[in-house]
């Protein structure tokens, strides 16, 4: 007879406010059925969600030039640079903005300090859509991702530093500690989304209560990857999976299993994972 498993969910997990807003914007566009719908890049970093919308006619493209004139285009939660917005307007695209409010606030902050003559230092993944969008609001922005890179900077004049909204607070703090010694004056902007910090804290608490943990989310999701790294640091067995089909057989060996999920993971996938675990 199989032992009954205890499945415990993290107190904070799954879709965040910004993702729900972007998904809602796209959902409204699809339902209205007025004209073809495009997204600039994948709407979120989740293969299932992207596939579902694709089956309903939504096309994901990488450039404004790929959007036919007079079509609707959804801006994902990460936002876009001003030049991309201008290119869409020139093509006559109907732009529906799904940018996360937290990201919009960061964009306004970067523009403000750039106009005041500050050097702009952005901390995060240089290939991430949010970082590329933020960089477009500054003059000659510098993107770094580690204290080592911060240590190599040589900047004269005032500096403003801001981070990707989804990085870990301790990552940002370590970079800022280096910049405090090198840059004067230095304006440090606290831009990490509170949902990101709460997810990290909830995960650490969860890992103290379970035998093993599954982190659910797309392999391309930066915040999901950081959750996985945090779980690994606690020392318990953990796995990063995209859906129930990727649950490892080893998970069946543990009686108490924790679940956490990235900000791009829908509730339906979390429920499927939990159901599959209970049947193992």
Secondary structure as a PSIPRED ss2 file (coil, helix, strand):
# PSIPRED VFORMAT (PSIPRED V4.0)

   1 X C   1.000  0.000  0.000
   2 X C   1.000  0.000  0.000
   3 X C   1.000  0.000  0.000
   4 X C   1.000  0.000  0.000
   5 X C   1.000  0.000  0.000
   6 X E   0.000  0.000  1.000
   7 X E   0.000  0.000  1.000
   8 X E   0.000  0.000  1.000
   9 X E   0.000  0.000  1.000
  10 X C   1.000  0.000  0.000
  11 X C   1.000  0.000  0.000
  12 X C   1.000  0.000  0.000
  13 X C   1.000  0.000  0.000
  14 X C   1.000  0.000  0.000
  15 X C   1.000  0.000  0.000
  16 X C   1.000  0.000  0.000
  17 X H   0.000  1.000  0.000
  18 X H   0.000  1.000  0.000
  19 X H   0.000  1.000  0.000
  20 X H   0.000  1.000  0.000
  21 X H   0.000  1.000  0.000
  22 X H   0.000  1.000  0.000
  23 X H   0.000  1.000  0.000
  24 X H   0.000  1.000  0.000
  25 X H   0.000  1.000  0.000
  26 X H   0.000  1.000  0.000
  27 X H   0.000  1.000  0.000
  28 X H   0.000  1.000  0.000
  29 X H   0.000  1.000  0.000
  30 X H   0.000  1.000  0.000
  31 X H   0.000  1.000  0.000
  32 X H   0.000  1.000  0.000
  33 X C   1.000  0.000  0.000
  34 X C   1.000  0.000  0.000
  35 X C   1.000  0.000  0.000
  36 X C   1.000  0.000  0.000
  37 X E   0.000  0.000  1.000
  38 X E   0.000  0.000  1.000
  39 X E   0.000  0.000  1.000
  40 X E   0.000  0.000  1.000
  41 X C   1.000  0.000  0.000
  42 X C   1.000  0.000  0.000
  43 X C   1.000  0.000  0.000
  44 X C   1.000  0.000  0.000
  45 X C   1.000  0.000  0.000
  46 X C   1.000  0.000  0.000
  47 X H   0.000  1.000  0.000
  48 X H   0.000  1.000  0.000
  49 X H   0.000  1.000  0.000
  50 X H   0.000  1.000  0.000
  51 X H   0.000  1.000  0.000
  52 X H   0.000  1.000  0.000
  53 X H   0.000  1.000  0.000
  54 X H   0.000  1.000  0.000
  55 X H   0.000  1.000  0.000
  56 X C   1.000  0.000  0.000
  57 X C   1.000  0.000  0.000
  58 X C   1.000  0.000  0.000
  59 X E   0.000  0.000  1.000
  60 X E   0.000  0.000  1.000
  61 X E   0.000  0.000  1.000
  62 X C   1.000  0.000  0.000
  63 X C   1.000  0.000  0.000
  64 X H   0.000  1.000  0.000
  65 X H   0.000  1.000  0.000
  66 X H   0.000  1.000  0.000
  67 X C   1.000  0.000  0.000
  68 X C   1.000  0.000  0.000
  69 X C   1.000  0.000  0.000
  70 X C   1.000  0.000  0.000
  71 X C   1.000  0.000  0.000
  72 X E   0.000  0.000  1.000
  73 X E   0.000  0.000  1.000
  74 X E   0.000  0.000  1.000
  75 X E   0.000  0.000  1.000
  76 X C   1.000  0.000  0.000
  77 X C   1.000  0.000  0.000
  78 X C   1.000  0.000  0.000
  79 X C   1.000  0.000  0.000
  80 X C   1.000  0.000  0.000
  81 X C   1.000  0.000  0.000
  82 X H   0.000  1.000  0.000
  83 X H   0.000  1.000  0.000
  84 X H   0.000  1.000  0.000
  85 X H   0.000  1.000  0.000
  86 X H   0.000  1.000  0.000
  87 X H   0.000  1.000  0.000
  88 X H   0.000  1.000  0.000
  89 X H   0.000  1.000  0.000
  90 X H   0.000  1.000  0.000
  91 X C   1.000  0.000  0.000
  92 X C   1.000  0.000  0.000
  93 X C   1.000  0.000  0.000
  94 X E   0.000  0.000  1.000
  95 X E   0.000  0.000  1.000
  96 X E   0.000  0.000  1.000
  97 X E   0.000  0.000  1.000
  98 X C   1.000  0.000  0.000
  99 X C   1.000  0.000  0.000
 100 X C   1.000  0.000  0.000
 101 X H   0.000  1.000  0.000
 102 X H   0.000  1.000  0.000
 103 X H   0.000  1.000  0.000
 104 X H   0.000  1.000  0.000
 105 X H   0.000  1.000  0.000
 106 X H   0.000  1.000  0.000
 107 X H   0.000  1.000  0.000
 108 X H   0.000  1.000  0.000
 109 X H   0.000  1.000  0.000
 110 X H   0.000  1.000  0.000
 111 X H   0.000  1.000  0.000
 112 X H   0.000  1.000  0.000
 113 X H   0.000  1.000  0.000
 114 X H   0.000  1.000  0.000
 115 X H   0.000  1.000  0.000
 116 X C   1.000  0.000  0.000
 117 X C   1.000  0.000  0.000
 118 X C   1.000  0.000  0.000
 119 X E   0.000  0.000  1.000
 120 X E   0.000  0.000  1.000
 121 X E   0.000  0.000  1.000
 122 X E   0.000  0.000  1.000
 123 X E   0.000  0.000  1.000
 124 X C   1.000  0.000  0.000
 125 X C   1.000  0.000  0.000
 126 X C   1.000  0.000  0.000
 127 X C   1.000  0.000  0.000
 128 X C   1.000  0.000  0.000
 129 X H   0.000  1.000  0.000
 130 X H   0.000  1.000  0.000
 131 X H   0.000  1.000  0.000
 132 X H   0.000  1.000  0.000
 133 X H   0.000  1.000  0.000
 134 X H   0.000  1.000  0.000
 135 X H   0.000  1.000  0.000
 136 X C   1.000  0.000  0.000
 137 X C   1.000  0.000  0.000
 138 X C   1.000  0.000  0.000
 139 X C   1.000  0.000  0.000
 140 X C   1.000  0.000  0.000
 141 X C   1.000  0.000  0.000
 142 X E   0.000  0.000  1.000
 143 X E   0.000  0.000  1.000
 144 X E   0.000  0.000  1.000
 145 X C   1.000  0.000  0.000
 146 X C   1.000  0.000  0.000
 147 X H   0.000  1.000  0.000
 148 X H   0.000  1.000  0.000
 149 X H   0.000  1.000  0.000
 150 X H   0.000  1.000  0.000
 151 X H   0.000  1.000  0.000
 152 X C   1.000  0.000  0.000
 153 X C   1.000  0.000  0.000
 154 X C   1.000  0.000  0.000
 155 X C   1.000  0.000  0.000
 156 X C   1.000  0.000  0.000
 157 X C   1.000  0.000  0.000
 158 X C   1.000  0.000  0.000
 159 X E   0.000  0.000  1.000
 160 X E   0.000  0.000  1.000
 161 X E   0.000  0.000  1.000
 162 X E   0.000  0.000  1.000
 163 X E   0.000  0.000  1.000
 164 X C   1.000  0.000  0.000
 165 X C   1.000  0.000  0.000
 166 X C   1.000  0.000  0.000
 167 X C   1.000  0.000  0.000
 168 X C   1.000  0.000  0.000
 169 X H   0.000  1.000  0.000
 170 X H   0.000  1.000  0.000
 171 X H   0.000  1.000  0.000
 172 X H   0.000  1.000  0.000
 173 X H   0.000  1.000  0.000
 174 X H   0.000  1.000  0.000
 175 X H   0.000  1.000  0.000
 176 X H   0.000  1.000  0.000
 177 X H   0.000  1.000  0.000
 178 X H   0.000  1.000  0.000
 179 X H   0.000  1.000  0.000
 180 X H   0.000  1.000  0.000
 181 X H   0.000  1.000  0.000
 182 X H   0.000  1.000  0.000
 183 X C   1.000  0.000  0.000
 184 X C   1.000  0.000  0.000
 185 X C   1.000  0.000  0.000
 186 X E   0.000  0.000  1.000
 187 X E   0.000  0.000  1.000
 188 X E   0.000  0.000  1.000
 189 X C   1.000  0.000  0.000
 190 X C   1.000  0.000  0.000
 191 X C   1.000  0.000  0.000
 192 X C   1.000  0.000  0.000
 193 X C   1.000  0.000  0.000
 194 X H   0.000  1.000  0.000
 195 X H   0.000  1.000  0.000
 196 X H   0.000  1.000  0.000
 197 X H   0.000  1.000  0.000
 198 X H   0.000  1.000  0.000
 199 X H   0.000  1.000  0.000
 200 X H   0.000  1.000  0.000
 201 X H   0.000  1.000  0.000
 202 X H   0.000  1.000  0.000
 203 X H   0.000  1.000  0.000
 204 X H   0.000  1.000  0.000
 205 X H   0.000  1.000  0.000
 206 X H   0.000  1.000  0.000
 207 X H   0.000  1.000  0.000
 208 X C   1.000  0.000  0.000
 209 X C   1.000  0.000  0.000
 210 X C   1.000  0.000  0.000
 211 X C   1.000  0.000  0.000
 212 X E   0.000  0.000  1.000
 213 X E   0.000  0.000  1.000
 214 X E   0.000  0.000  1.000
 215 X E   0.000  0.000  1.000
 216 X E   0.000  0.000  1.000
 217 X C   1.000  0.000  0.000
 218 X C   1.000  0.000  0.000
 219 X C   1.000  0.000  0.000
 220 X C   1.000  0.000  0.000
 221 X C   1.000  0.000  0.000
 222 X H   0.000  1.000  0.000
 223 X H   0.000  1.000  0.000
 224 X H   0.000  1.000  0.000
 225 X H   0.000  1.000  0.000
 226 X H   0.000  1.000  0.000
 227 X H   0.000  1.000  0.000
 228 X H   0.000  1.000  0.000
 229 X H   0.000  1.000  0.000
 230 X H   0.000  1.000  0.000
 231 X H   0.000  1.000  0.000
 232 X H   0.000  1.000  0.000
 233 X H   0.000  1.000  0.000
 234 X C   1.000  0.000  0.000
 235 X C   1.000  0.000  0.000
 236 X C   1.000  0.000  0.000
 237 X E   0.000  0.000  1.000
 238 X E   0.000  0.000  1.000
 239 X E   0.000  0.000  1.000
 240 X E   0.000  0.000  1.000
 241 X E   0.000  0.000  1.000
 242 X C   1.000  0.000  0.000
 243 X C   1.000  0.000  0.000
 244 X H   0.000  1.000  0.000
 245 X H   0.000  1.000  0.000
 246 X H   0.000  1.000  0.000
 247 X C   1.000  0.000  0.000
 248 X C   1.000  0.000  0.000
 249 X H   0.000  1.000  0.000
 250 X H   0.000  1.000  0.000
 251 X H   0.000  1.000  0.000
 252 X H   0.000  1.000  0.000
 253 X H   0.000  1.000  0.000
 254 X C   1.000  0.000  0.000
 255 X C   1.000  0.000  0.000
 256 X E   0.000  0.000  1.000
 257 X E   0.000  0.000  1.000
 258 X E   0.000  0.000  1.000
 259 X E   0.000  0.000  1.000
 260 X E   0.000  0.000  1.000
 261 X E   0.000  0.000  1.000
 262 X C   1.000  0.000  0.000
 263 X C   1.000  0.000  0.000
 264 X C   1.000  0.000  0.000
 265 X C   1.000  0.000  0.000
 266 X C   1.000  0.000  0.000
 267 X H   0.000  1.000  0.000
 268 X H   0.000  1.000  0.000
 269 X H   0.000  1.000  0.000
 270 X H   0.000  1.000  0.000
 271 X H   0.000  1.000  0.000
 272 X H   0.000  1.000  0.000
 273 X H   0.000  1.000  0.000
 274 X H   0.000  1.000  0.000
 275 X H   0.000  1.000  0.000
 276 X H   0.000  1.000  0.000
 277 X H   0.000  1.000  0.000
 278 X H   0.000  1.000  0.000
 279 X H   0.000  1.000  0.000
 280 X C   1.000  0.000  0.000
